[in-house]
Amino acid sequence: MKNPVLSLIIIVTAACIIAALFCRLGPLRLLELNVLDYHFRLRGHQEVDERLSLILIDQHTVKKYGFPFSRGHYAIVANALANAGAKVVAFDYIFDQERPYDKVGDQMLVEVTSSNENTIHAWSAGLSGKAFTKLTSPKNSHSFSS
């Protein structure tokens, strides 16, 4: 190429793309994870607040009950936790669309979320350009579009 500035821009851009791919897919990703593990080992043991509980979905549960679960199951758990005095019930799972085959479960989750102000849901603003509606509660529902 005759233009050295354009050549430099193309080379730097190509190098950045290759480096980004190499970091995400290659040995640098493994190195990053090992450094993170080492950091936590250096930090040492941290005491856990006993007031905090996590309810996780493991492989055994998925094998036994299948996945995805009816949202009615989530509603039952959220309601039981709220009735037991949980200060916050948080779902780190995005319930992003209605499911025609589980209208009863969807409605149960909406009702439990509506009746307990301390139940919160993860959400995401997608880049697809489609409108996104939270299925939490009528009083707190919002539509987002990108």
C-alpha positions in Angstrom: 0.0 0.0 0.0 1.1 3.5 -0.8 -0.5 5.2 2.3 1.5 4.2 5.4 -1.1 5.6 7.8 -3.8 3.4 6.2 -1.5 0.4 6.3 -0.8 1.0 10.0 -4.5 1.3 10.8 -5.2 -2.0 9.0 -2.4 -3.8 10.7 -3.4 -2.5 14.2 -7.1 -3.3 13.6 -6.2 -6.9 12.4 -3.8 -7.3 15.4 -6.6 -6.2 17.8 -9.1 -8.6 16.3 -6.7 -11.5 16.4 -5.7 -10.7 20.0 -9.3 -10.4 21.1 -10.1 -13.8 19.5 -7.0 -15.3 21.0 -7.9 -14.0 24.5 -11.4 -15.4 24.4 -10.8 -18.7 22.8 -7.1 -19.5 23.3 -4.6 -20.1 26.0 -4.9 -16.5 27.4 -8.4 -17.3 28.5 -7.1 -20.2 30.5 -4.3 -18.0 31.9 -6.9 -15.4 32.9 -8.9 -18.0 34.8 -5.9 -19.3 36.5 -4.8 -15.8 37.6 -8.3 -15.2 38.9 -8.2 -18.5 40.9 -4.8 -17.5 42.3 -6.2 -14.1 43.3 -9.0 -15.7 45.4 -6.5 -18.1 47.0 -4.3 -15.2 48.0 -7.3 -13.3 49.4 -8.0 -16.2 51.7 -11.2 -17.5 53.2 -14.0 -15.1 53.6 -16.7 -15.6 56.2 -20.2 -16.0 54.8 -23.1 -14.2 56.2 -25.3 -16.9 57.6 -28.4 -14.9 56.9 -27.8 -15.5 53.2 -29.1 -18.6 51.5 -28.8 -19.7 47.9 -31.2 -22.1 46.2 -29.5 -23.6 43.2 -30.6 -25.8 40.3 -28.1 -28.6 39.9 -27.7 -31.4 37.3 -29.5 -33.9 39.6 -32.6 -31.7 39.8 -32.6 -31.1 36.0 -32.3 -34.9 35.4 -35.1 -35.6 37.8 -37.6 -32.9 36.8 -36.4 -31.8 33.4 -35.8 -28.2 32.3 -37.2 -25.6 32.0 -39.4 -25.8 35.1 -42.9 -24.6 35.2 -42.9 -21.0 36.5 -45.4 -22.3 39.0 -42.5 -24.1 40.7 -40.6 -20.8 41.0 -43.8 -19.2 42.3 -44.2 -21.9 45.0 -40.6 -21.5 46.1 -40.8 -17.6 46.1 -44.0 -17.7 48.1 -42.7 -20.2 50.7 -39.5 -18.1 51.1 -41.5 -14.9 51.6 -43.8 -16.6 54.1 -40.8 -17.9 56.0 -39.6 -14.3 56.4 -37.1 -13.9 53.6 -36.2 -10.2 53.3 -35.4 -10.6 49.6 -36.2 -13.3 47.0 -34.1 -12.8 43.9 -34.2 -14.7 40.7 -31.0 -14.7 38.7 -32.9 -16.1 35.7 -34.5 -14.1 33.0 -38.2 -14.9 32.5 -38.3 -13.0 29.2 -41.4 -14.3 27.4 -44.8 -15.8 28.1 -45.0 -19.5 27.5 -48.3 -20.6 25.9 -48.0 -24.1 27.3 -47.5 -22.8 30.9 -50.1 -20.0 31.3 -51.0 -21.2 34.8 -47.4 -21.2 35.9 -46.8 -17.7 34.3 -49.8 -16.3 36.1 -48.8 -17.9 39.5 -45.3 -16.2 39.2 -46.9 -12.9 38.3 -49.3 -13.1 41.3 -46.5 -14.1 43.8 -44.2 -11.4 42.5 -47.1 -8.8 42.7 -47.9 -9.7 46.2 -44.3 -9.6 47.5 -42.5 -6.4 46.9 -39.2 -8.0 48.0 -39.2 -10.5 45.0 -36.9 -9.3 42.3 -36.1 -10.6 38.9 -33.0 -10.4 36.6 -33.7 -8.6 33.4 -31.8 -7.8 30.2 -32.1 -5.1 27.6 -31.5 -7.1 24.4 -30.0 -5.7 21.3 -32.3 -7.6 18.9 -34.5 -4.5 18.4 -37.6 -6.3 19.7 -39.6 -5.0 22.6 -39.0 -6.8 25.9 -41.6 -7.0 28.6 -40.9 -8.1 32.1 -43.4 -10.7 33.2 -43.2 -9.8 36.9 -46.3 -7.8 37.9 -48.9 -5.6 36.3 -48.0 -2.7 38.7 -44.3 -3.0 38.1 -44.2 -4.1 34.4 -42.1 -2.1 32.0 -41.5 -2.4 28.3 -38.0 -1.8 27.0 -36.9 -1.5 23.4 -33.5 -1.0 21.9 
